[in-house]
């Protein structure tokens, strides 16, 4: 069964244009590559009502996984966990495991001289207050732990907005959850690089192949017109049977290649995995 995913990126800096939301793009690539189906991505400000409204709408759709990014730090405008707790009707409480993680991080930072001391100030302790029932996820790069909890059939995971920290948690303490969600899924992506520089020439063939192979995602990638432009066509599919996934991609590939050749377009190369 397909695991449906939604992503909510939180932060005023994203909506002001001060920071580019590379996290959502990276997560889409990673989760799609695991065979997940990312159906929505949203950006909301550091505002409890906005966060609560986004969460309520998301939980109403009952996705398998919701990933929230940003707002886990020590400052007053880091409101993700408090907003999440309020939206779900759970108290925000000090989590001893999370506190130990924060303490260990500051002891390490103090030991190498990156901070003055390892005292657990209120600002530092703030990062260990989690919604009741949540589990902290070890952050191997920064101080704020990630957070995982379940609401009905939906797993919610909160990750820091700092890309290095997000990727650090994703690649380590987030992995067991991903294994549970995507253990039976495989994903294949193949990109066909053509000698065509005009997407309108590709469109009739791409549209026909997409209609004839509805289980396969078939999409051309437009670029600027001009000599030397080699447009790319992506074929991708997730499924539980690796042989069936490869067979479906191969069939769409053959159909597409034949159709392109009929209108004088040559496939120059194939790139597995994009």
C-alpha positions as CSV (number, residue, x, y, z in Angstrom):
1,X,0.0,0.0,0.0
2,X,1.3,3.5,-0.9
3,X,2.4,5.6,2.1
4,X,0.9,9.1,1.7
5,X,3.1,12.0,3.0
6,X,2.5,15.7,3.6
7,X,5.1,18.3,4.5
8,X,4.6,21.5,6.5
9,X,7.5,24.0,6.5
10,X,7.3,26.5,9.4
11,X,9.0,29.8,9.6
12,X,8.5,33.5,8.9
13,X,11.8,33.6,7.1
14,X,10.5,31.3,4.5
15,X,7.5,33.4,3.7
16,X,9.5,36.6,3.7
17,X,11.8,35.2,1.2
18,X,14.8,35.6,3.5
19,X,15.5,31.8,3.4
20,X,14.9,29.4,0.5
21,X,12.9,26.3,1.6
22,X,15.4,23.7,0.3
23,X,14.2,21.3,3.0
24,X,10.9,20.5,1.4
25,X,12.5,19.8,-2.0
26,X,15.1,17.5,-0.3
27,X,12.5,15.7,1.7
28,X,10.3,15.2,-1.4
29,X,13.3,13.6,-3.2
30,X,14.2,11.4,-0.2
31,X,10.6,10.2,0.6
32,X,9.6,9.7,-3.0
33,X,12.8,7.7,-3.4
34,X,11.6,5.4,-0.6
35,X,8.3,4.8,-2.5
36,X,6.3,7.4,-0.6
37,X,3.7,9.5,-2.2
38,X,4.1,13.2,-1.2
39,X,0.7,14.7,-1.9
40,X,1.1,18.2,-0.3
41,X,3.7,20.7,0.9
42,X,2.8,23.9,2.7
43,X,4.6,26.8,4.2
44,X,3.2,28.6,7.3
45,X,4.5,31.4,9.5
46,X,5.6,31.1,13.1
47,X,2.1,31.7,14.3
48,X,0.2,29.2,16.6
49,X,-3.1,29.6,14.9
50,X,-1.6,29.2,11.4
51,X,0.3,26.1,12.5
52,X,-2.8,24.7,14.2
53,X,-5.0,25.3,11.1
54,X,-2.4,23.6,8.8
55,X,-2.2,20.6,11.2
56,X,-5.9,20.2,11.6
57,X,-6.4,20.3,7.8
58,X,-3.6,17.8,7.3
59,X,-4.7,15.4,10.0
60,X,-8.3,15.5,8.6
61,X,-6.9,13.9,5.5
62,X,-5.2,11.1,7.5
63,X,-1.9,10.8,5.7
64,X,0.5,8.1,6.8
65,X,3.3,10.5,7.6
66,X,3.4,14.3,8.3
67,X,6.9,15.9,8.4
68,X,7.1,19.4,10.0
69,X,10.3,21.4,9.6
70,X,11.5,24.4,11.6
71,X,10.5,26.0,14.9
72,X,12.3,23.6,17.3
73,X,14.9,25.9,18.6
74,X,15.4,27.9,21.9
75,X,14.0,31.3,20.9
76,X,10.5,32.6,21.6
77,X,9.4,32.4,18.0
78,X,10.2,28.7,17.8
79,X,6.6,27.6,18.4
80,X,6.2,24.3,16.5
81,X,6.0,21.9,19.5
82,X,3.8,24.2,21.6
83,X,1.4,24.7,18.6
84,X,1.4,21.0,17.9
85,X,0.6,20.1,21.5
86,X,-2.3,22.7,21.6
87,X,-3.7,21.5,18.2
88,X,-3.7,17.9,19.3
89,X,-5.1,18.6,22.8
90,X,-2.0,17.3,24.5
91,X,0.0,19.0,27.3
92,X,3.5,20.2,26.6
93,X,5.8,18.5,29.2
94,X,9.4,18.2,29.9
95,X,10.8,15.0,28.4
96,X,13.7,13.5,30.3
97,X,15.2,11.7,27.3
98,X,15.1,14.9,25.3
99,X,16.6,16.8,28.2
100,X,19.5,14.3,28.4
101,X,20.1,14.8,24.6
102,X,20.2,18.5,25.0
103,X,22.5,18.3,28.0
104,X,24.9,15.9,26.2
105,X,25.0,18.2,23.2
106,X,25.9,21.3,25.3
107,X,28.5,19.4,27.3
108,X,30.1,18.4,24.0
109,X,30.0,21.9,22.6
110,X,31.4,23.4,25.8
111,X,34.1,20.8,25.9
112,X,35.4,21.9,22.5
113,X,35.0,25.6,23.3
114,X,32.0,26.4,21.0
115,X,29.8,27.6,23.8
116,X,30.8,29.1,27.2
117,X,29.2,26.4,29.4
118,X,26.8,23.5,29.5
119,X,24.3,25.0,32.0
120,X,20.8,24.1,31.1
121,X,19.3,27.5,30.9
122,X,15.5,28.0,30.3
123,X,16.2,28.6,26.6
124,X,18.1,25.3,26.3
125,X,15.5,23.4,28.4
126,X,12.8,24.7,26.1
127,X,14.0,22.4,23.4
128,X,13.2,19.4,25.7
129,X,9.5,20.2,26.2
130,X,7.5,17.9,23.9
131,X,3.8,17.1,23.5
132,X,2.7,14.3,25.8
133,X,3.4,10.9,24.2
134,X,6.0,12.2,21.9
135,X,9.5,10.5,21.5
136,X,12.6,12.5,20.9
137,X,14.9,11.8,17.9
138,X,18.6,12.2,18.5
139,X,20.1,15.1,16.6
140,X,23.7,14.3,15.7
141,X,24.4,17.8,14.4
142,X,22.7,20.3,16.6
143,X,21.0,20.7,20.0
144,X,17.3,20.5,19.3
145,X,16.0,16.9,19.2
146,X,13.6,15.8,16.5
147,X,10.2,14.7,17.7
148,X,8.0,11.8,16.6
149,X,4.4,11.0,17.8
150,X,1.4,9.3,16.5
151,X,-2.2,10.6,16.1
152,X,-4.5,7.8,15.0
153,X,-3.1,6.3,11.8
154,X,-0.8,9.2,11.2
155,X,2.9,9.5,12.3
156,X,4.1,13.1,12.8
157,X,7.7,13.9,12.8
158,X,9.1,17.3,13.6
159,X,12.6,18.2,12.3
160,X,14.8,21.3,12.8
161,X,14.8,23.8,10.0
162,X,18.6,24.0,9.8
163,X,19.3,21.7,6.7
164,X,22.3,20.0,8.2
165,X,20.4,19.1,11.3
166,X,17.4,17.9,9.4
167,X,19.5,15.7,7.2
168,X,21.5,14.4,10.2
169,X,18.3,13.3,12.0
170,X,16.8,11.9,8.7
171,X,19.9,9.8,8.1
172,X,20.1,8.4,11.7
173,X,17.3,8.4,14.3
174,X,14.5,8.8,11.7
175,X,15.5,5.7,9.8
176,X,13.6,3.1,12.0
177,X,10.3,5.0,11.4
178,X,11.0,5.2,7.7
179,X,11.7,1.5,7.6
180,X,8.3,0.8,9.3
181,X,6.5,3.0,6.8
182,X,8.3,2.1,3.6
183,X,9.7,-1.4,4.2
184,X,7.7,-3.0,1.4
185,X,8.2,-0.2,-1.2
186,X,10.6,0.2,-4.0
187,X,11.0,3.2,-6.3
188,X,12.5,3.5,-9.7
189,X,13.2,6.7,-11.7
190,X,14.6,6.7,-15.2
191,X,15.4,9.9,-17.1
192,X,15.6,9.9,-20.9
193,X,17.7,12.6,-22.4
194,X,16.7,13.5,-25.9
195,X,18.1,15.6,-28.8
196,X,14.9,17.7,-28.8
197,X,15.0,21.4,-27.7
198,X,11.3,22.2,-28.1
199,X,8.8,20.6,-25.6
200,X,5.9,21.1,-27.9
201,X,7.5,18.5,-30.2
202,X,7.6,16.1,-27.4
203,X,4.2,16.8,-26.0
204,X,2.0,14.6,-28.2
205,X,4.2,11.5,-27.6
206,X,4.6,12.1,-23.9
207,X,0.9,12.7,-23.4
208,X,0.0,9.5,-25.4
209,X,2.5,7.3,-23.4
210,X,1.3,8.8,-20.1
211,X,-2.3,7.8,-21.0
212,X,-1.3,4.3,-22.1
213,X,0.8,3.7,-18.9
214,X,-1.3,5.4,-16.2
215,X,0.6,3.7,-13.4
216,X,3.9,5.3,-14.5
217,X,4.6,9.0,-13.9
218,X,5.7,10.4,-17.3
219,X,6.8,14.0,-17.4
220,X,9.0,16.1,-19.8
221,X,11.2,18.8,-18.3
222,X,11.1,22.1,-20.2
223,X,14.1,24.4,-20.5
224,X,15.0,27.4,-22.6
225,X,14.8,27.1,-26.3
226,X,18.0,27.0,-28.3
227,X,20.7,24.9,-30.0
228,X,22.2,22.4,-27.7
229,X,19.2,22.1,-25.4
230,X,18.5,18.4,-24.6
231,X,15.1,18.0,-23.0
232,X,14.7,15.3,-20.4
233,X,11.7,13.0,-19.9
234,X,11.2,11.4,-16.5
235,X,9.6,7.9,-15.9
236,X,9.0,6.9,-12.3
237,X,7.0,4.4,-10.4
238,X,6.8,3.1,-6.8
239,X,5.5,-0.3,-5.9
240,X,5.9,-3.4,-3.7
241,X,7.1,-5.7,-6.4
242,X,10.5,-4.8,-7.8
243,X,10.2,-6.9,-10.9
244,X,6.8,-5.4,-11.7
245,X,8.1,-1.8,-11.2
246,X,11.0,-2.5,-13.6
247,X,8.7,-4.1,-16.1
248,X,6.3,-1.2,-16.1
249,X,9.1,1.4,-16.5
250,X,10.7,-0.7,-19.3
251,X,7.3,-0.9,-21.1
252,X,6.7,2.8,-20.9
253,X,10.3,3.4,-22.0
254,X,9.9,1.2,-25.1
255,X,6.7,2.9,-26.1
256,X,8.1,6.3,-25.5
257,X,11.3,5.6,-27.5
258,X,9.4,4.2,-30.4
259,X,7.0,7.2,-30.4
260,X,9.8,9.7,-30.3
261,X,11.7,8.0,-33.1
262,X,8.6,8.1,-35.3
263,X,8.7,12.0,-35.1
264,X,12.4,12.2,-35.5
265,X,13.5,12.6,-31.9
266,X,16.4,10.5,-30.6
267,X,17.0,9.3,-27.0
268,X,20.7,10.2,-26.4
269,X,21.1,8.5,-23.0
270,X,19.2,7.0,-20.0
271,X,20.0,8.0,-16.5
272,X,18.7,5.7,-13.7
273,X,17.7,7.5,-10.5
274,X,17.5,11.0,-12.2
